[in-house]
Amino acid sequence: MSHLSYAWTRTNVTLETRRRLAALPFRLDLRPLGDVDRITRAIRESDLPDDFAEFLETGGRPAAAGTGGA
């Protein structure tokens, strides 16, 4: 399947677009605008997986063993 995606990209994405994308930073670290503690508490109290709350709490970095989650 990846070869189809690659072929489509090569056919449909212009050289200029590829250059602009290549100029972007490899990684962007974003934090939610708001109270992260309140957001993660709401996630933990809902039926959503705790992994998402952990992701927000750690900024997307793996939590140390034995922390985070319920």
Buried (B, 14 or more C-beta within 10 A) or exposed (E): EEEEEEEEEEEEEEEEEEEEEEEEEEEEEEEEEEEBEEBBEEBBEEEEEBEBBBBBBEEEEEEEEEEBEE
